[in-house]
């Protein structure tokens, strides 16, 4: 579903992602862990087409993601395959929950309003927020906003879900309700790549965990092996501080 081939991305003198290669199969759940500033979010944004790597290639479902392509329709189709959930929700504050969910399906997919609203209500029920359809984001808790953001991404029927630290902006008591929704997605077979500081979640749900530091992928393994038997000294040091 995702193939990264020697991807590098710099911001001025800082090499945020340094020669990253990765293969993600359908249904896999990949957790990216590491210290702040290690390149995790930049790597995720390169996968989503939100950042343009200077070197390397990103392939999505067998098609190259080329941000400079003259075929903008093809590029848009690739982007639609991916849902992206941001750290800070990015909901439109002047729209109700239902309007937030139906905007893109109507405008991008050309879905009629009734069908878009039916799909949105199904997904709001799935994340436990059907009763919030007419609420504005300012009236929601952080956990509720993030669950709405997940439902909004799912409204586009993505084949891949990308999560950029989806719980880091939440109060601790709200983290569980968002992780529960993500666990349900994992059980349903959704292909997922997520940047997370929730080590318990990574250990429980991931098929593979990748440790990054200084823009480099330093270690990759199953959760059981990576957490119980880390090999890289940087990973050992990192785990000693966060576990």
C-alpha positions in Angstrom: 0.0 0.0 0.0 2.9 2.4 0.8 6.5 2.3 -0.5 9.1 4.8 0.5 12.4 4.6 -1.5 15.3 6.5 0.0 13.3 9.6 1.0 15.0 12.6 2.3 13.6 16.0 3.3 15.4 19.1 4.7 14.4 22.4 6.1 17.3 24.7 5.6 20.4 23.0 7.1 18.2 20.6 9.1 17.8 17.1 7.5 14.4 16.2 9.0 14.2 12.8 7.1 17.4 11.1 6.1 17.3 8.3 3.5 14.1 6.6 4.7 12.9 3.4 3.1 9.7 1.6 4.1 7.2 -0.9 2.8 3.7 -1.1 4.3 1.4 -3.9 3.3 -2.4 -3.8 3.2 -3.8 -4.1 6.8 -0.5 -3.3 8.5 -0.4 -0.9 11.4 2.9 0.9 11.6 3.8 3.0 14.7 6.6 5.6 14.4 8.2 6.4 17.7 11.1 8.5 18.8 12.1 11.7 20.5 10.7 15.1 19.5 12.4 16.4 16.4 13.3 13.0 15.1 11.5 13.4 11.8 8.4 11.3 12.5 5.8 13.9 11.5 7.8 15.0 8.5 8.0 11.4 7.3 4.2 11.0 7.7 3.6 14.3 5.8 5.8 13.0 2.9 3.7 9.9 2.7 0.5 12.1 2.6 1.9 14.4 -0.1 1.9 17.4 2.4 5.7 17.7 2.1 7.8 17.3 -1.1 10.9 15.3 -0.5 14.1 16.5 -2.2 15.3 13.0 -2.7 13.6 9.6 -3.1 10.2 8.4 -4.1 6.8 7.8 -2.4 4.5 5.2 -4.0 0.9 4.7 -2.9 -0.9 1.5 -4.0 1.5 0.9 -6.9 1.4 4.6 -8.2 4.1 7.1 -7.7 3.1 10.2 -5.6 4.6 13.0 -7.7 3.7 16.5 -6.4 5.0 18.0 -9.6 2.9 15.8 -11.9 1.1 17.5 -14.8 -1.7 15.0 -14.2 -3.4 16.7 -11.2 -6.4 14.4 -11.4 -4.2 11.4 -10.9 -2.5 13.1 -8.0 -5.8 14.0 -6.4 -7.0 10.3 -6.7 -3.9 9.2 -4.8 -4.4 11.7 -2.1 -8.0 10.7 -1.6 -6.8 7.2 -0.8 -5.3 8.6 2.4 -7.0 10.1 5.4 -4.9 12.3 7.6 -5.7 13.0 11.2 -3.8 16.0 12.7 -2.6 16.6 16.2 -4.8 19.7 16.6 -8.0 18.4 14.9 -8.2 21.1 12.1 -12.0 21.2 12.2 -13.7 24.2 10.6 -15.0 26.2 13.6 -17.8 27.9 11.7 -19.4 24.6 10.6 -21.4 22.1 12.6 -20.0 18.6 13.1 -22.2 17.3 10.3 -21.1 20.0 7.9 -17.5 19.3 8.7 -18.0 15.7 7.7 -20.0 16.3 4.5 -18.0 19.1 3.0 -15.3 17.1 1.3 -17.5 14.2 0.1 -19.9 16.7 -1.6 -17.2 19.0 -3.0 -14.4 16.5 -3.8 -16.2 13.2 -4.5 -19.4 14.8 -5.9 -21.6 12.9 -3.5 -25.2 14.2 -3.2 -26.0 15.9 0.1 -28.4 13.2 1.4 -26.0 10.3 0.7 -23.1 12.3 2.3 -25.2 13.0 5.4 -26.2 9.4 5.7 -22.6 8.3 5.5 -21.6 11.0 8.0 -24.2 9.9 10.5 -23.1 6.2 10.2 -19.5 7.3 11.0 -20.6 9.6 13.9 -22.4 6.7 15.4 -19.3 4.5 14.9 -17.2 7.0 17.0 -20.0 7.5 19.5 -21.0 11.0 18.6 -24.2 10.8 16.6 -25.9 13.2 19.1 -23.3 15.9 18.3 -24.3 16.3 14.6 -25.5 19.9 15.1 -22.8 21.0 17.6 -20.0 23.4 16.7 -16.4 22.4 17.4 -16.2 25.0 20.2 -18.8 23.0 22.2 -16.8 19.7 22.0 -14.1 18.4 24.3 -10.7 17.6 22.9 -11.4 13.9 22.7 -14.7 14.6 20.9 -13.0 16.9 18.4 -10.4 14.2 17.6 -13.1 11.5 17.2 -15.0 13.9 14.8 -11.7 14.5 12.9 -11.3 10.7 12.5 -14.9 10.3 11.3 -14.3 13.2 8.9 -11.3 11.4 7.3 -13.3 8.1 7.1 -16.1 9.9 5.2 -13.8 9.9 2.2 -13.5 6.1 2.3 -9.7 6.1 2.5 -7.7 2.9 2.1 -4.9 4.2 4.3 -5.2 6.3 7.6 -2.3 8.5 8.7 -2.3 9.8 12.3 0.1 12.5 13.5 0.3 12.3 17.3 -3.6 12.1 17.5 -3.6 12.1 21.3 -0.8 14.5 22.2 -3.0 17.6 22.4 -5.6 15.8 24.7 -6.0 15.8 28.4 -5.0 12.4 29.8 -8.5 11.3 30.6 -9.6 11.9 26.9 -6.8 9.8 25.3 -8.5 6.5 25.9 -11.7 7.4 23.9 -9.6 8.3 20.8 -7.4 5.2 21.1 -10.5 3.0 21.3 -11.7 4.3 18.0 -8.3 3.6 16.5 -8.3 0.1 17.9 -11.7 -0.5 16.2 -10.2 0.7 12.9 -7.3 -1.7 13.4 -9.6 -4.6 14.0 -11.5 -3.7 10.8 -8.3 -4.1 8.8 -7.5 -0.5 8.0 -4.0 0.1 6.9 -2.5 2.7 9.3 0.7 4.6 9.9 0.8 6.7 13.0 3.2 8.9 14.9 2.6 8.2 18.6 4.0 8.7 22.1 1.5 6.1 23.4 3.8 3.2 23.9 1.1 0.9 25.3 -1.0 1.5 22.2 2.0 0.8 20.0 2.7 -2.4 21.9 -0.9 -3.6 21.8 -2.0 -2.7 18.2 1.0 -2.3 15.9 2.2 -5.0 13.5 5.6 -3.2 13.4 7.2 -0.3 15.3 9.9 1.9 13.8 12.2 4.0 16.0 13.5 7.3 14.5 16.2 9.7 15.7 17.9 12.6 13.9 15.8 11.8 10.8 17.0 8.3 10.5 15.1 5.0 10.9 17.4 3.3 13.5 15.4 0.2 14.4 12.3 -1.7 13.1 10.7 -4.7 14.6 7.6 -6.3 16.0 6.4 -4.6 19.2 7.2 -7.6 21.3 10.8 -7.7 20.1 11.4 -4.0 19.9 10.2 -3.2 23.4 11.6 -6.3 25.1 14.9 -6.6 23.3 16.0 -3.2 21.8 19.3 -3.3 19.9 20.2 0.3 19.1 21.7 2.3 22.0 19.6 5.4 21.1 16.4 3.2 21.3 17.5 1.7 24.6 18.1 5.2 26.0 14.7 6.4 24.7 12.8 3.5 26.1 14.4 3.9 29.5 12.9 7.4 29.7 9.4 6.7 28.3 8.5 3.3 29.7 
